[in-house]
């Protein structure tokens, strides 16, 4: 009886092993397929997200580049920038130059605009479209400390008037605590940076 019991146990064990091998194989194949399918879907979603972010960044970069080129290609804006740098000796001329620059800057002052267009020059004259309804006064200047804290400024000045995509950083010009991405471009007159 003991031999019969041993034999039956071995027989049942053998059948179980034989029956489990295909089940284990099926589970392994199914699991590998599921893993590869999940990995493929994840990569597809990541690629799609990366392409979307890249397209958005390209659009933002193109918009910022266009705004800077548009302002500089306006003869009145560029010539007034030069006059403010070289010929701003009297309050009357400063007031007039400021008015012309503000008139050009407010073009980009739509209520729903995400872009802050900022102009400043080495003397600290400062204009922005951020608060376009504020009367910018020719006598007001941006602090030298603010200009000195702009880590990207030397690199922009050395780029000879070509644009430079600035890293994400806290907004240096306004008191709200937001990270911003920007594009910097020096306004050059041969031999001088005028804005």
C-alpha positions in Angstrom: 0.0 0.0 0.0 2.9 2.3 0.8 4.4 1.7 -2.7 1.0 2.4 -4.3 0.7 5.6 -2.4 4.3 6.7 -3.4 3.6 5.8 -6.9 0.3 7.8 -6.9 2.0 10.8 -5.4 4.8 10.6 -8.0 2.2 10.2 -10.8 0.1 13.2 -9.5 3.3 15.3 -9.1 4.5 14.4 -12.6 1.1 15.4 -14.1 1.1 18.6 -12.1 4.5 19.5 -13.3 3.6 18.7 -16.9 0.4 20.7 -16.5 2.2 23.7 -14.9 4.9 24.0 -17.5 2.5 25.3 -20.2 0.6 27.5 -17.7 3.9 29.0 -16.5 5.0 29.4 -20.2 1.7 31.1 -21.0 1.9 33.4 -18.0 5.5 34.3 -18.9 4.6 35.1 -22.5 1.5 37.0 -21.5 3.5 39.0 -18.9 6.3 39.8 -21.3 3.8 40.9 -24.0 2.0 43.1 -21.4 5.3 44.6 -20.2 6.4 45.4 -23.8 3.0 46.8 -24.7 3.0 49.0 -21.6 6.5 50.1 -22.3 5.6 50.9 -25.9 2.5 52.9 -24.8 4.5 54.8 -22.2 7.2 55.7 -24.7 4.5 56.8 -27.2 2.9 59.0 -24.6 6.3 60.5 -23.5 7.3 61.1 -27.2 3.9 62.8 -27.8 4.3 64.9 -24.7 7.8 65.9 -25.6 6.7 66.8 -29.2 3.9 68.9 -27.8 6.2 70.7 -25.3 8.8 71.2 -28.1 6.1 72.7 -30.4 4.9 75.0 -27.7 8.5 76.1 -26.9 9.2 76.7 -30.6 6.1 78.9 -30.9 7.0 80.9 -27.8 10.6 81.3 -29.0 9.3 82.4 -32.5 6.9 84.9 -30.9 9.6 86.4 -28.7 12.0 86.5 -31.7 9.4 88.2 -33.9 8.6 90.8 -31.2 12.3 91.8 -30.8 12.8 91.9 -34.6 9.6 93.8 -35.1 10.6 96.5 -32.6 14.1 96.8 -34.0 13.0 97.0 -37.6 10.7 100.0 -36.8 12.9 102.9 -37.9 11.3 105.1 -35.3 12.0 102.8 -32.4 15.7 102.3 -33.4 16.4 105.9 -34.1 14.7 107.0 -30.9 16.8 104.5 -28.9 19.9 106.1 -30.4 18.7 109.6 -29.6 17.9 108.6 -26.1 21.4 107.2 -25.7 23.4 110.0 -27.4 21.2 113.1 -27.4 19.1 113.1 -24.2 20.5 116.2 -22.7 17.3 118.2 -22.1 14.1 117.1 -20.2 12.0 118.0 -23.3 14.0 115.7 -25.6 14.0 112.9 -23.0 10.2 113.2 -22.6 9.7 113.1 -26.4 12.0 110.1 -26.9 10.3 108.3 -24.0 6.9 108.9 -25.5 7.9 107.5 -28.9 9.4 104.4 -27.3 6.3 103.9 -25.1 4.1 104.2 -28.2 6.0 101.5 -29.9 6.1 99.2 -26.8 2.4 99.3 -26.1 1.7 97.5 -29.4 2.3 94.4 -27.4 0.1 95.3 -24.4 -2.9 93.2 -25.0 -4.7 92.2 -21.9 -4.3 88.5 -22.5 -0.7 88.7 -23.7 1.8 86.4 -21.9 4.7 88.5 -23.1 6.5 91.2 -21.2 8.4 93.4 -23.5 11.1 95.3 -21.7 13.5 97.9 -22.9 16.3 99.4 -20.8 19.6 101.0 -21.7 23.0 101.5 -19.9 21.8 104.8 -18.3 18.9 102.9 -16.6 16.0 104.2 -18.8 13.3 101.5 -18.4 10.1 100.9 -20.3 7.9 97.8 -20.2 4.6 96.8 -21.7 3.7 95.0 -18.5 2.0 98.1 -16.9 1.3 99.8 -20.2 -1.3 102.1 -18.6 1.3 103.5 -16.2 2.7 106.8 -17.4 6.4 106.0 -17.7 8.4 109.1 -16.8 11.6 110.0 -18.6 13.1 110.9 -15.2 12.7 107.5 -13.6 15.4 104.9 -13.9 15.9 101.3 -13.1 18.3 100.7 -10.2 21.8 99.8 -11.1 21.6 96.9 -8.6 18.8 95.4 -10.7 20.9 95.7 -13.9 24.0 94.3 -12.0 22.1 91.2 -10.9 21.2 90.2 -14.5 23.6 87.3 -14.9 22.7 86.9 -18.6 23.5 90.6 -19.5 27.2 90.2 -20.4 26.4 87.3 -22.7 23.7 89.2 -24.5 26.0 92.2 -24.9 28.7 90.0 -26.4 26.3 88.4 -29.0 26.6 91.5 -31.3 22.8 92.1 -31.5 21.8 88.4 -32.1 19.2 86.9 -29.8 19.9 84.8 -26.8 17.3 82.4 -25.2 17.6 83.2 -21.5 17.3 80.4 -18.9 14.2 80.1 -16.7 14.6 82.4 -13.7 12.8 84.7 -11.4 11.5 87.9 -13.0 14.2 90.5 -12.2 12.2 93.5 -13.2 8.9 93.1 -11.3 8.1 92.1 -7.8 5.9 89.1 -8.5 7.6 85.9 -7.8 7.2 84.0 -11.1 9.7 82.0 -13.1 10.0 83.4 -16.6 11.7 82.4 -19.8 13.0 85.1 -22.0 14.9 86.2 -25.0 17.5 88.9 -24.8 18.9 91.0 -27.6 21.2 93.9 -27.4 20.4 97.0 -29.5 23.7 98.0 -31.1 25.0 101.1 -32.8 28.4 100.4 -34.3 30.8 100.4 -31.4 28.2 100.9 -28.6 25.3 99.0 -27.0 22.5 101.5 -26.8 19.8 99.3 -25.2 
